[in-house]
Amino acid sequence: MPAAGYRFAGFELTRLHRRLTVDNLRIPFVVNRSADAMAEELRRSEVTVLLAMSGYVTVPAAVAAGRAGVAFVVHEQNSDPTLAVRFGARRAVFTLLGLPGNSERLPRSELVGNPLRPMLADFDRSAIRARARAAYGLPFDGPVVGILGGSQGAQVLNAAAKAIAMAAGAPVLHLTGPAAHGLGDVTDPGLPWTRLAFEPQMHNFYAAVDLVVCRAGAMTVSELAATGTPAVFVPLERVRQAANARVLTSVGGAEMVPQDEIRRLPDVVARLVGDAPGRSAMAKACAATARPDAAQVVASRLLEAAGG
């Protein structure tokens, strides 16, 4: 945040454990203490509207906004709303949604999309593709498969990466996450498998690839739509990502492989790599769901909530 020019203020948080544990007894006390600290900061900074972008912080933020007399807006990125957003939505002037789904049942909800960086919201693959592929050392022609597990990587995708690379018959660009779980040794020097721990400029990643194998986090789904990139999802079910994946699978923009069927993944990827017309149709279906103006719409709702 400071690197982007914004002051950062941190507050104590704790999460709800979905099992019987004494740790959950701390939650009301931590929420109350953090809400008081947040309310004091809101008054000191003369804030007029507060936006909560889901996550645990939404709960004390909603309470703090009420104590400070500040307009409160909540944004849910996912198709299925979190418990924190359900709590915050009852206190919000607006409930803004990143993806369609069960979240549309929340009070005063409006589907606006997930805000993306300008290079993704205004994405032009043809303008940067050659430069991106050169930067990654990839060939200029032919399909490239991307593997993406989020900023921390995904162990199940990392473990499947070598089989995907071997089955695809195409170069693979793999964002492993810093820990690079389960990759093993690369013994075949001809294996077309380029690995990076992290990519801060994700527009380059999407420009370089033609098909992405990934989890189904809300931001990933929105990025795939904005960039018109076909995907094969392996959703993380403990956080109900399948609902996010269905936003694209339901329109033909992606396919889904449940994690307990992960052995099918290399064959599914290989089939799509060999089907250029099919990928083209998937890309168009993805792009049709995009909401590139999400950041502007969110900003306008904040001004409206603030009375500006």
N, C-alpha and C positions, 0 to 999 in steps of 0.2 A: 504493500500500500504506500509506504513512504517513497518508494522508487517511482511510483506513478504520480507523486505530488500531493498525496492526501495524508492527513494526520491519522494515526492509528491509535485507538484506545481499546485495550483488552479487558475482558471481564471474566470472572470465574464461571465455569459451566460444568454441568454433569449430565450424563445421559441416562435415559430410562433403560434398565436391564429387563428384558422380557422373560424373566424367570424370578423365582422367589429368592431374594437376597436382601440383606440388611442395607446394602449400598443404596437401595431405592428410598430408604427412610431419610436420606440426606437431601433428596431432591427439593422438597418444599422450602427448606432453609436456604439452600444455595440459590434457588430461583428468587426468593424474597430479597436476599442480600444483593444479588446481582441486579435485580430490578431497581433497587434503591440507588445503587451506584450509577446505573444507566440513566435513571431519571435526573440525577444530579448533573451528569454530563450533558444531557439534553438541554436542561435549563441554562447551564453555563455557556453552552455553545449557541444558544438562541435558535435551536432547531425548530422548524415549523411542520415538518412531515418526516416520518420515519418509515423506511422500507426494510422489511425482513424477507430475506431470500431463502426461506425454508431452513431446515436444520434445527438443532437444539436451541440455538440462540433466539429463535422466534418466540418461545414462551416467555422468558424474562423481558424480551423487547416489547412484546405486546402489553405486559403489565406496566413496564416503565413508561410507555407512551401514554397510558391512561393516567398514571400518577403525575406526569409532567404536563398534561393537557395538550399533547402533541397528536396531530392526525397520524393514523397508522394505516399502512398499506402492506399487504403480504403478497408475495409471489411464490407460487408452487411450480417447480420445474417439471414434476413428474405427472404421469397419467393418473396414478393412484396417490391421493394426498397422504402426507405423513401425519402422525398424531399431533406434532407441533403446529403444522399449518391448520389443521382442524381447530385447534385451540385458538390460534391467531385470527382465523377467518371470522370468528364470532365477534371479534373486537375491531375488525378492519373496515375502513371506508370503502376500499376496493379489494377484491381478491383476484389477482391477475394470474393467468395460467399459461404455462409454457407448452403443454401438450394436451390434446383432447383426451377424454376418458372419464373416470369416476370423479376426478377433481372438479368437473363441471357442475356437480351437485352442491358444491360449497356455496354459501350465501354470497350474493353480490359478485358473482364470478364473471370473468370476461376472458376469453381465450385471446391472448396477445402474442404468444410465442416466447421463446427464450432469447434474451439479449445476447448478441454475439459481437465479437470484435469486428471492426469495419472490414478487415481483409477477408473475413468469412461471410459477413452479411452482403458484401459487394463482390463476391467471388467471381473470378473470370479464369477458368482453368487454362484456356488456350493462351492467355497472355503470360502466364508464369510457368507453364508446364515444362518447357525446355530448360529453363534456368533451374527449376526445382530438381529435375532429374539429373542434371549435370552436377548439382551440389551434392546429391546423394551417390553419385557415381553409377547411376542406372542408365541402361540403354535408352536412346531417344524413341525407339519404336517398340511396339508390342505391349501387351498388358503387363501390369505390375500389381501384385497383391499386397495390400497393407494389413498389418496385424497391430491392433491397438487395444491395450488393456486399461486405459486411463493413465493418469499421471503416475500412479504407483505400479502399473503393470497388472496383469492377471495371471496367476500361477497356472491355471488350467490352459490358457491360450499359449503361454510360454512353453509349456510342456508339449503342446501339439504343433508348435511352429515348424520343427524339423520335418515332420510328416507332411505338413501342408506344403512346405517348400519342395519336397521331393515329388509330391503328387501333382502339384500345379503345373510343372513344366514352364514356369515363368518366374522372374525375379520376385523376391519377397522383401518388403521394407517393413521392419519389425521394431516397434517401440516397446521395449521390454519392461520399462520401469527401472528405477535405480538398483533394485535388488537382483534383477535378472533371474528369477526363480526357475529352476527346472530345465535350463537350456542344455546342459551337458556340453560335450566337446563337439566341435565341428571337425570331422575327420576328412570330409570330402572337399578339397579346395575348389572344386567346380560347382559346389552348391550355391545357387544364386540367392543368398540370404544375407541382407544388410541389416545390422542391428544397431539401434541407438537407445540409450537409456531414457532419453526425454527429448521432446521437440517443442520449444516454446513458440515457434512460428508454425502453427498447425496448418495454415493455408498452403505452405510448401508441401506438407505431407499429403494433403488431399489432392493437390495439383499433380503429384507424381504418381498416384495410384489410380487403378480402375475398379477395384473391388476391395472392400475392407472387411476383415474378420474382427469382431469386437464384442464387448459386453453391450448392454443396452441402457447405459446411463442417459438421463434426459438430455444433457448437453451434447453428448455424442450423437443422439438421434437428431437433434436440431442441426448440428453441424453437417451431418450426412445429407439432410434435406437441403440445407442452404447451398451445399456444394454439388448437389446432384450426383452423389456417389452411392452406387449399389453396395449392399452389405449382407453379410451372413452373421446373424446375432447368436451369441451364446449367453443368454441372460443370466444374471446373478439372482436366483430366485428368492434368496432370503431377504432381499430388499424389493421384491416384486417387480423386477425389471421387464418381465415378459409383457406387462401392460404397455410399457414404453415401446418395446419392439413391435407390438401390433399396430402402432401408428403407421409404420412403413410396410410391414408385411401385409396388412389388410388391403393396401392399394397396389401391391405387386412391386414395391420398391426394394424389398429385402426378403431374405429367407431366415428361418429360425431353426437352430439345432439345440435341443435341450442339453444341458450339461451331462445328464446321464446317458446321452447318446453321442458323446464326443467322438467316438471312433468313426462316426459317419462324416465328420467335418472335412477331412482331406478330400474325400470323394465329391462332396457337395461343392467345395471350392474349385476342384479340377473341372467339374462339369460347367460351372459358370465362367471360368477362364476360357474354356473352349467355345463359349456361346456369345460371340460379340453382339449379334442382334438382340439377344435376350438381355444382356447388360445394358445396352442402349435404351431399351424399353424400361428397365428398372430405374435407370438414371432419370428419365423423364418423369416417372411416377414419384420418385423422391422429391425432385424439384417442385412438383406441383403442390406439395404439402408445406413448402418453406414459408416462413414469415420473416423476411429480412428486415422489416421495419420495427421489430419488437422493441429495440432499445428506445426508439423515438416514441413509441406508444406508451411504454412504461414511464418515460420522462414526462409526457404530457399528463398522464394520470396523477403523477406526483404533484405537478403544478396545480392541477385541479383540486386535489385533496388539500393542498396548502392554501387554497383560495387565491392562487396567482393566475 
